Amino acid sequence: CRIEPENNIDKIVEGFRASKSTKKLVIAGGANYKSSLVESLQQIKDPRVVFLGPVYTDNHIEELHFHCFAYVHGHEVGGTNPSLLKAMGCGNIVLANGTAYNREVLGETGLFFEPTVEMTSRSIEELESRYLQHQHLRALAQDCIRRYYTWDRSAEFHTQYFSHLLGERATYGETF
């Protein structure tokens, strides 16, 4: 992810550090400029927090997804996020910022947190303590991707939408 304030990496890192987690928090991504946020994150000396930097190697992101305990998604702007969809498609248990669009994308296939240090810490501990009860979310997330986030479905919705705009079909509203 991009290390930007609206992605709440700082709150996720501090919430994780405040938690009793014995896991590692691995952050893939970075920023292509200097900022106080990036500089403050670079000062963190916690063996549980690993900054990989930007990852461009083929299949490396997928490897991270397939072998992670869970995916934490702190984004609060931007709508449907490709990183979130990829995590769902890889069958990750997703702990996401509880924004309206993250809730719309995940529905009942994910868990949500408020991006404060305290709530992030609490949510991470809750996920770890109830991990086995959340395993079913993996299959639900993958099923959601197969049902709603395919190229065919996207093309179908776009075709219906543009046909509706052109007055060719009155069934657009019936598809939602």
Secondary structure, DSSP 8 states (H G I E B T S, - for coil): -B--GGGTHHHHHHHHHHS---S-EEEE-B-SS--HHHHHHHT---TTEEEEE---STTHHHHHHHH-S-EEE---SSSS-HHHHHHHHTT--EEEE--HHHHHHHGGGSEEE-SSHHHHHHHHHHHHHTGGGGTHHHHHHHHHHHHHSSHHHHHHHHHHHHHHHTTS-S-GGGG-
